[in-house]
Amino acid sequence: MAMMSVRRMIVAALILVLSITIPAVSVINGITASKPQQGNTIQADNKTQYPEKFPGVVLIQGISSFNLNTGSVKFFLRSSIPANGNVTDYSVKVSSSAWIPYTLGDNDQQINFESYLLNATSSYYPFDTYIAVVAFNCKEKDTNKSLTVDYNFRGSLDGWRIAIEPLPESTSNVIVRFTFTRTFNIRFFSLLITGIMWILSSTALTIAVTTWFRDRKAEPPAIAFTGAMLFSLPALRNSQVN
């Protein structure tokens, strides 16, 4: 009877885990297939009607990579002048970098820069939040006059939502704050894995308590189940998304 009780407990735990995992994986695959895990984007409007003799520069920023190990995010920046602009050569400055000169008509020049993440809350995984602040400044080369900036962001990251908020201007033309949070799919998967680990751990604890207080013999199925957990739990933990 003791062996049958332990076997039933193990079988019930495995059935419970599978009944949760299989539908959940199907739901995740369905969501992923129908909608890619991409962050929010602000797209440049190709139909923007600039005023005659537009006295400014168009900045288009994108994102290259996001690295939690180094605590930094890499961006790239391209700039151009509208066809009806009246700006000649100009310079662009990103945050505390040096002024980078641009030549009129050279729209292929690209600036690659890195910004460190601020206000990180990694201990709240998978509800962690990371913030990066980037400032842009543009001036005319000959007169050093500050130029109007039409800022556009084009970019996304798999598994991350990107919220973009312009901050009040100070000494820079544009100051932008980026807030990175994980998408619903990543949060759901992380909580699912955590729930499975709790179920398996609770089952092993129940078997141990039942065997001890009812003075039962440790049966091979119970020993095999708890032994297998030594390898399965680390594998489940490592399957979490970084």
C-alpha positions as a Markdown table, in Angstrom:
| # | Residue | x | y | z |
|---|---|---|---|---|
| 1 | Met | 0.0 | 0.0 | 0.0 |
| 2 | Ala | 2.8 | 2.4 | 0.8 |
| 3 | Met | 4.5 | 1.8 | -2.6 |
| 4 | Met | 1.2 | 2.3 | -4.3 |
| 5 | Ser | 0.5 | 5.6 | -2.4 |
| 6 | Val | 3.9 | 7.0 | -3.3 |
| 7 | Arg | 3.5 | 5.9 | -7.0 |
| 8 | Arg | 0.1 | 7.6 | -7.2 |
| 9 | Met | 1.6 | 10.8 | -5.7 |
| 10 | Ile | 4.4 | 10.8 | -8.2 |
| 11 | Val | 2.1 | 10.1 | -11.1 |
| 12 | Ala | -0.3 | 12.8 | -10.0 |
| 13 | Ala | 2.5 | 15.3 | -9.8 |
| 14 | Leu | 3.8 | 14.5 | -13.2 |
| 15 | Ile | 0.3 | 14.6 | -14.7 |
| 16 | Leu | -0.3 | 18.0 | -13.1 |
| 17 | Val | 3.0 | 19.4 | -14.4 |
| 18 | Leu | 2.3 | 18.1 | -17.9 |
| 19 | Ser | -1.3 | 19.4 | -17.9 |
| 20 | Ile | 0.0 | 22.9 | -17.1 |
| 21 | Thr | 3.1 | 22.8 | -19.4 |
| 22 | Ile | 1.6 | 21.5 | -22.6 |
| 23 | Pro | -1.3 | 24.0 | -22.9 |
| 24 | Ala | 1.0 | 26.8 | -21.8 |
| 25 | Val | 3.6 | 26.0 | -24.4 |
| 26 | Ser | 0.9 | 25.9 | -27.0 |
| 27 | Val | -0.4 | 29.3 | -26.0 |
| 28 | Ile | 3.1 | 30.8 | -26.0 |
| 29 | Asn | 3.8 | 29.4 | -29.5 |
| 30 | Gly | 0.5 | 30.7 | -30.8 |
| 31 | Ile | 1.2 | 34.2 | -29.4 |
| 32 | Thr | 4.7 | 34.2 | -30.7 |
| 33 | Ala | 3.6 | 33.1 | -34.2 |
| 34 | Ser | 0.9 | 35.6 | -34.5 |
| 35 | Lys | 2.8 | 38.6 | -33.0 |
| 36 | Pro | 6.6 | 38.9 | -32.8 |
| 37 | Gln | 8.1 | 39.8 | -29.4 |
| 38 | Gln | 9.1 | 43.3 | -30.4 |
| 39 | Gly | 9.2 | 46.5 | -28.4 |
| 40 | Asn | 7.1 | 49.6 | -29.0 |
| 41 | Thr | 8.5 | 51.8 | -31.8 |
| 42 | Ile | 8.1 | 55.4 | -32.9 |
| 43 | Gln | 8.4 | 55.4 | -36.7 |
| 44 | Ala | 9.4 | 58.3 | -38.8 |
| 45 | Asp | 6.6 | 59.6 | -40.9 |
| 46 | Asn | 7.6 | 59.7 | -44.5 |
| 47 | Lys | 4.7 | 62.0 | -45.2 |
| 48 | Thr | 5.9 | 64.7 | -42.8 |
| 49 | Gln | 5.3 | 68.1 | -44.3 |
| 50 | Tyr | 8.2 | 70.3 | -43.3 |
| 51 | Pro | 7.7 | 74.1 | -43.5 |
| 52 | Glu | 9.5 | 76.0 | -46.3 |
| 53 | Lys | 13.2 | 76.5 | -45.5 |
| 54 | Phe | 13.0 | 74.0 | -42.6 |
| 55 | Pro | 15.8 | 75.2 | -40.2 |
| 56 | Gly | 16.7 | 71.9 | -38.7 |
| 57 | Val | 17.9 | 68.4 | -38.9 |
| 58 | Val | 16.1 | 65.0 | -39.0 |
| 59 | Leu | 17.6 | 62.5 | -36.5 |
| 60 | Ile | 16.7 | 58.8 | -36.8 |
| 61 | Gln | 17.8 | 56.6 | -33.9 |
| 62 | Gly | 17.8 | 52.8 | -33.7 |
| 63 | Ile | 18.9 | 50.2 | -31.3 |
| 64 | Ser | 21.7 | 47.6 | -31.9 |
| 65 | Ser | 21.9 | 45.5 | -28.8 |
| 66 | Phe | 20.9 | 45.3 | -25.1 |
| 67 | Asn | 23.4 | 43.7 | -22.7 |
| 68 | Leu | 22.4 | 43.2 | -19.1 |
| 69 | Asn | 25.8 | 41.7 | -18.2 |
| 70 | Thr | 27.6 | 45.0 | -19.0 |
| 71 | Gly | 24.6 | 47.1 | -18.0 |
| 72 | Ser | 24.5 | 49.0 | -21.3 |
| 73 | Val | 22.5 | 49.5 | -24.5 |
| 74 | Lys | 24.0 | 50.2 | -27.9 |
| 75 | Phe | 22.3 | 52.6 | -30.3 |
| 76 | Phe | 23.0 | 54.0 | -33.7 |
| 77 | Leu | 22.1 | 57.4 | -35.1 |
| 78 | Arg | 21.6 | 58.7 | -38.6 |
| 79 | Ser | 20.8 | 62.3 | -39.5 |
| 80 | Ser | 19.7 | 64.1 | -42.7 |
| 81 | Ile | 18.3 | 67.4 | -43.9 |
| 82 | Pro | 14.8 | 67.6 | -45.5 |
| 83 | Ala | 14.8 | 68.5 | -49.2 |
| 84 | Asn | 13.4 | 71.9 | -48.4 |
| 85 | Gly | 15.8 | 72.6 | -45.5 |
| 86 | Asn | 18.1 | 75.6 | -45.4 |
| 87 | Val | 20.9 | 74.1 | -43.3 |
| 88 | Thr | 24.4 | 73.7 | -44.7 |
| 89 | Asp | 27.1 | 71.6 | -42.9 |
| 90 | Tyr | 26.3 | 70.8 | -39.3 |
| 91 | Ser | 27.5 | 68.9 | -36.3 |
| 92 | Val | 25.8 | 66.4 | -33.9 |
| 93 | Lys | 26.6 | 65.7 | -30.3 |
| 94 | Val | 25.3 | 62.7 | -28.4 |
| 95 | Ser | 25.1 | 63.1 | -24.6 |
| 96 | Ser | 28.7 | 63.9 | -23.4 |
| 97 | Ser | 30.5 | 62.9 | -26.6 |
| 98 | Ala | 32.4 | 65.2 | -28.8 |
| 99 | Trp | 30.8 | 67.1 | -31.7 |
| 100 | Ile | 30.6 | 64.9 | -34.8 |
| 101 | Pro | 30.6 | 66.9 | -38.1 |
| 102 | Tyr | 28.3 | 66.0 | -40.9 |
| 103 | Thr | 28.6 | 67.1 | -44.5 |
| 104 | Leu | 25.5 | 68.2 | -46.4 |
| 105 | Gly | 24.4 | 65.3 | -48.7 |
| 106 | Asp | 26.2 | 62.6 | -46.7 |
| 107 | Asn | 23.1 | 60.8 | -45.4 |
| 108 | Asp | 24.9 | 57.4 | -45.0 |
| 109 | Gln | 27.1 | 58.5 | -42.1 |
| 110 | Gln | 26.2 | 56.6 | -38.9 |
| 111 | Ile | 27.0 | 57.3 | -35.3 |
| 112 | Asn | 27.3 | 54.2 | -33.0 |
| 113 | Phe | 27.2 | 55.0 | -29.3 |
| 114 | Glu | 26.6 | 53.3 | -26.0 |
| 115 | Ser | 24.5 | 54.3 | -23.0 |
| 116 | Tyr | 24.6 | 52.8 | -19.6 |
| 117 | Leu | 21.4 | 51.6 | -17.9 |
| 118 | Leu | 20.2 | 53.5 | -14.9 |
| 119 | Asn | 17.8 | 52.7 | -12.1 |
| 120 | Ala | 18.0 | 48.9 | -12.8 |
| 121 | Thr | 15.7 | 46.6 | -10.8 |
| 122 | Ser | 17.1 | 43.2 | -11.7 |
| 123 | Ser | 16.0 | 41.7 | -8.4 |
| 124 | Tyr | 12.4 | 42.0 | -9.5 |
| 125 | Tyr | 12.8 | 39.6 | -12.4 |
| 126 | Pro | 10.7 | 39.0 | -14.6 |
| 127 | Phe | 9.2 | 42.4 | -13.7 |
| 128 | Asp | 12.6 | 44.2 | -13.9 |
| 129 | Thr | 12.9 | 47.6 | -15.4 |
| 130 | Tyr | 15.9 | 49.4 | -17.0 |
| 131 | Ile | 16.2 | 53.0 | -18.0 |
| 132 | Ala | 18.6 | 54.8 | -20.4 |
| 133 | Val | 18.7 | 58.6 | -21.0 |
| 134 | Val | 20.2 | 60.0 | -24.2 |
| 135 | Ala | 20.6 | 63.7 | -25.1 |
| 136 | Phe | 21.1 | 65.1 | -28.6 |
| 137 | Asn | 22.4 | 68.5 | -29.7 |
| 138 | Cys | 22.7 | 69.8 | -33.2 |
| 139 | Lys | 24.4 | 73.1 | -34.4 |
| 140 | Glu | 25.2 | 74.7 | -37.6 |
| 141 | Lys | 28.9 | 74.4 | -38.5 |
| 142 | Asp | 29.6 | 77.9 | -39.5 |
| 143 | Thr | 27.5 | 79.9 | -37.0 |
| 144 | Asn | 27.4 | 77.4 | -34.1 |
| 145 | Lys | 23.6 | 78.2 | -34.0 |
| 146 | Ser | 21.5 | 75.5 | -32.4 |
| 147 | Leu | 19.2 | 73.7 | -34.9 |
| 148 | Thr | 15.7 | 72.4 | -34.6 |
| 149 | Val | 15.6 | 68.6 | -34.4 |
| 150 | Asp | 12.9 | 66.3 | -35.8 |
| 151 | Tyr | 13.6 | 63.2 | -33.7 |
| 152 | Asn | 12.4 | 59.7 | -34.8 |
| 153 | Phe | 13.1 | 56.3 | -33.2 |
| 154 | Arg | 13.0 | 53.1 | -35.2 |
| 155 | Gly | 13.8 | 49.9 | -33.4 |
| 156 | Ser | 12.7 | 46.9 | -31.4 |
| 157 | Leu | 14.1 | 44.1 | -29.2 |
| 158 | Asp | 12.8 | 40.6 | -29.0 |
| 159 | Gly | 11.4 | 40.0 | -25.6 |
| 160 | Trp | 11.4 | 43.7 | -24.5 |
| 161 | Arg | 9.0 | 46.6 | -24.6 |
| 162 | Ile | 10.6 | 49.9 | -25.2 |
| 163 | Ala | 8.8 | 53.0 | -23.8 |
| 164 | Ile | 10.1 | 56.3 | -25.2 |
| 165 | Glu | 9.5 | 59.6 | -23.3 |
| 166 | Pro | 10.9 | 63.0 | -24.3 |
| 167 | Leu | 12.1 | 65.0 | -21.4 |
| 168 | Pro | 11.9 | 68.8 | -21.0 |
| 169 | Glu | 14.7 | 70.5 | -22.9 |
| 170 | Ser | 17.6 | 72.0 | -21.0 |
| 171 | Thr | 21.0 | 72.7 | -22.7 |
| 172 | Ser | 20.3 | 70.0 | -25.4 |
| 173 | Asn | 17.8 | 70.1 | -28.2 |
| 174 | Val | 16.4 | 66.7 | -27.4 |
| 175 | Ile | 16.6 | 64.5 | -24.3 |
| 176 | Val | 14.9 | 61.1 | -24.5 |
| 177 | Arg | 14.4 | 58.5 | -21.8 |
| 178 | Phe | 14.1 | 54.8 | -22.7 |
| 179 | Thr | 12.4 | 52.4 | -20.4 |
| 180 | Phe | 12.9 | 48.7 | -21.0 |
| 181 | Thr | 10.5 | 46.1 | -19.6 |
| 182 | Arg | 9.9 | 42.5 | -20.5 |
| 183 | Thr | 7.0 | 41.5 | -22.7 |
| 184 | Phe | 4.0 | 39.4 | -21.5 |
| 185 | Asn | 5.4 | 36.2 | -23.2 |
| 186 | Ile | 8.6 | 36.4 | -21.2 |
| 187 | Arg | 6.9 | 37.1 | -17.9 |
| 188 | Phe | 4.3 | 34.4 | -18.4 |
| 189 | Phe | 7.0 | 31.8 | -19.3 |
| 190 | Ser | 9.1 | 32.8 | -16.3 |
| 191 | Leu | 6.2 | 32.5 | -13.9 |
| 192 | Leu | 5.2 | 29.1 | -15.5 |
| 193 | Ile | 8.7 | 27.7 | -14.9 |
| 194 | Thr | 8.7 | 29.0 | -11.3 |
| 195 | Gly | 5.3 | 27.3 | -10.7 |
| 196 | Ile | 6.5 | 24.0 | -12.1 |
| 197 | Met | 9.5 | 24.1 | -9.8 |
| 198 | Trp | 7.3 | 24.8 | -6.8 |
| 199 | Ile | 5.0 | 21.9 | -7.7 |
| 200 | Leu | 7.9 | 19.5 | -8.0 |
| 201 | Ser | 9.5 | 20.7 | -4.8 |
| 202 | Ser | 6.2 | 20.5 | -2.9 |
| 203 | Thr | 5.7 | 16.9 | -4.2 |
| 204 | Ala | 9.1 | 15.8 | -3.0 |
| 205 | Leu | 8.5 | 17.5 | 0.4 |
| 206 | Thr | 5.1 | 15.8 | 0.7 |
| 207 | Ile | 6.7 | 12.4 | -0.1 |
| 208 | Ala | 9.4 | 12.9 | 2.5 |
| 209 | Val | 7.0 | 14.1 | 5.2 |
| 210 | Thr | 4.6 | 11.2 | 4.5 |
| 211 | Thr | 7.4 | 8.6 | 4.6 |
| 212 | Trp | 8.8 | 10.0 | 7.9 |
| 213 | Phe | 5.7 | 10.5 | 10.0 |
| 214 | Arg | 3.9 | 7.3 | 8.8 |
| 215 | Asp | 7.0 | 5.3 | 9.4 |
| 216 | Arg | 7.1 | 4.0 | 5.9 |
| 217 | Lys | 10.0 | 2.5 | 4.0 |
| 218 | Ala | 11.6 | 4.6 | 1.3 |
| 219 | Glu | 10.5 | 3.0 | -1.9 |
| 220 | Pro | 12.5 | 3.0 | -5.1 |
| 221 | Pro | 10.0 | 5.2 | -7.0 |
| 222 | Ala | 10.3 | 7.9 | -4.4 |
| 223 | Ile | 14.1 | 7.7 | -4.3 |
| 224 | Ala | 14.2 | 7.8 | -8.2 |
| 225 | Phe | 11.8 | 10.8 | -8.3 |
| 226 | Thr | 13.7 | 12.9 | -5.7 |
| 227 | Gly | 17.0 | 11.9 | -7.4 |
| 228 | Ala | 15.8 | 13.0 | -10.8 |
| 229 | Met | 14.8 | 16.4 | -9.3 |
| 230 | Leu | 18.5 | 17.1 | -8.5 |
| 231 | Phe | 19.0 | 17.3 | -12.3 |
| 232 | Ser | 15.6 | 18.6 | -13.5 |
| 233 | Leu | 15.4 | 21.7 | -11.2 |
| 234 | Pro | 18.7 | 23.3 | -12.3 |
| 235 | Ala | 17.7 | 22.6 | -15.9 |
| 236 | Leu | 14.4 | 24.3 | -15.4 |
| 237 | Arg | 16.0 | 27.3 | -13.7 |
| 238 | Asn | 18.5 | 27.7 | -16.5 |
| 239 | Ser | 15.7 | 27.8 | -19.1 |
| 240 | Gln | 14.7 | 31.2 | -17.8 |
| 241 | Val | 15.3 | 34.0 | -20.2 |
| 242 | Asn | 18.2 | 36.3 | -19.3 |
